[in-house]
């Protein structure tokens, strides 16, 4: 089972899930890098499927989180670098091959004007936007430090939410009953609570800066 960059963009969600099932954590990392950089992949569905594999015992929860977050971090950093080093003319010219259009760039730029760096965090939960926010940040000359914190926090929350959702929904997907152990549940709640807390601090900080 071997896929090129272009072939991955044409295969179905089910085939992508099979790709991850075959290649495991490395497959998960690769798919998320490609999806965040711009290929039209059903990232949320894939992450939820990974959670289901965790429920079934094919993958482990914390390694899945680690490699999922790693793929997200690499993908979003690569997108930012494309914006910084390639520049707008080349992004507009070749971006259409990965579904990045001038219209979409303008739309995300308007989000930045209205919401500032909060867009980098919230953009992860908007399909079709998350891979463009980092490129726009690079094109806009936003310093790496200001880009990294909200973007990387967004990656952590986004990956954790959907893999955990798949893990919890596993019994419903399989049609049987199953529960997390107390230790697993405690870790999940702790991670999600911390991520939510940091996200609220970020949003509040950015909104205050916008008002000042």
N, C-alpha and C positions, 0 to 999 in steps of 0.2 A: 504494500500500500504506500504509494508515493505520489505526492501532489506538488505541482509547481504553484507559484504565486497566483497566476491567472486561473489555474484550474480550481483553486480553493474558492475563488470568487464566484464560480459557476455551480458548485455543488450545493446540495440541499442541506437544510439544518440537520436532518437525520444522518446524512453522510458525515457532517462535521462532528456530530456526537459520536459516531462510530470511529472517526479519526482519533478523538480524544480517548475513547475506550481502548483503542488499539495502542496508542503511544503514551497514554497516561499523562503524567504531570507535564512532561516536555511538550506534548501535543497541546495541552491546555495553554501553556505559556505562548506557544507559537500562534495559536488561533487568536488569542487576545491581542497580541502585538499587531497582527494583520488587521483585525477588526477595528482597533482604535486608530490605527494609521489611516484607515479609510475604506477598506473593503466592506461591501454591504453584507455583513454577517449578523445573524440574530444573537448578539452577545448575551442578552439577558436569558434567552432560552438555553443557550449553551451552559451558562453558569448554573442555572437551575437544574439542568441535566447532570452537571457535575455533583451537585448536592444530592441528587437521586442516587448516583453511583456511590456516594459516601454512605447513604442509607443502606444500600445493598451490600456494602462491604468491599466493592471493587476498588475504591479509593479511600484514603484517610482524610479526616476533616481538616486538621491543621496543615498538613502538606498541601492539600488542595487550596486552602486559603493562601499559603505562602506563594505557591507557583502562580496562582491566579493574580495575586497582587503584583508579583514580579512581572508578569506579562503586561499588566496594566501600566505599571511604572515605566517599563521600557517603551511601550507603545506611545504613551503620552509625552515622554521625553523626546522620542524620535520626531513626533509631530511638531513639538516646540522647536527643535533644531532645524527642521525643514523650513519653518517660518523665518527663523533667524538667518540662515545661511543661503537659502535659495531665493527668497524675495518674492514679492507679489506677482511680478510679470510671469515668472516660471510656474508659480502655484496656480495662477489663473489658466495658463496655457496647458499645463499637463494635469491639473487637478481633476479635470473631467473624467479621467480614467479611473479615479477612485471616488467619484461622485462628489467632488468639491467644485462648486460653481461660483461665479462672481456674485450671483444673487445670494447664495448661502453665506459667503464671506461677509457681505454687507449686513445681512440679518444678524450674524453673530457680533459684528462690530457694534451694531445698535444695542445689543444686549450688554456689551462692555460699557458703552456710554451711559447706560441706564443703571446697571447693577455693579459695575466695576469687577473686581476680582472674584466676587461671589459667583459670577458666571462660570469660573473655572471649576468650582465645587459642584454647583447645581447642574452644570451641563452634562455630567455623567449620566443623569437620569432622564435625559432627553435624546432618544435615538436619532441619529443623523446629525447631531450637534456636537457630541462629546469629542469627536475626532477633529473638529474644526476649531474649537475654542483654543487649543494649544497652538495651532498654526497661527491663528489671529493674534494670540499673545506674543508669539515670536515676531510676526510682521509689525506689531505695534511697538516693539522695543521694550516690552515689559521686562524688567530685570529678572534673572533666573530665580533669585531668592523670593521675589514676590509671586512668581509663577508657581514655584515648587510647592509651597505649603498648602494652598487651597487645592491644587491639582492632585497632589499625592494623598491628601486627606480624602478627597473625593474618590480616588481609586480604592482606598482601603474600605470605605463605607460601602461603595457600590458592589465590590466583589463579595464582601462579607454578607451583605443583605441577601443577594440572590443565591449564593451557595447555601446559606443557612435556610433560606426559604425552601430550596429543593430538598434539604435534609429533613426539615420538619414536614414537608408535604409528601415525603417518601411513602408513608403508610397509605395515604389517599391514592397516590399514583399506583401503588402496587395492589391496592384493594385489601390491605390487611392492617392490623394495628401494630404500632411500634413506638417506642419512646426513647428519648435520650437519657443517658445516665445523669445523675445529679452533677457529677464533675463536668461533663460536657455542657450541660445547661448553664452551669455557673460561668464557665469560660465564655460561652456565647453571649450571655447577658452582659457580662463585664465588658467584652469587646464592643458590643453594640451601644452600651450606655456611654462608654468613654468616647466612641466615635461621634455619637449624637451630641455629647457635651462639647467636644472640641468644635463640631460643626456650628453649634449655636454661638459659641464664642467668636468664631470666624465671621459669621454673618453679622453679629452685633457690631464687631469691630469695623467691618467694611461699611456698614450702613452709617455708623458714626463719622467715619472719614468722609463719606459722601456728603454728609450734612455740614461738616466743618469747612 
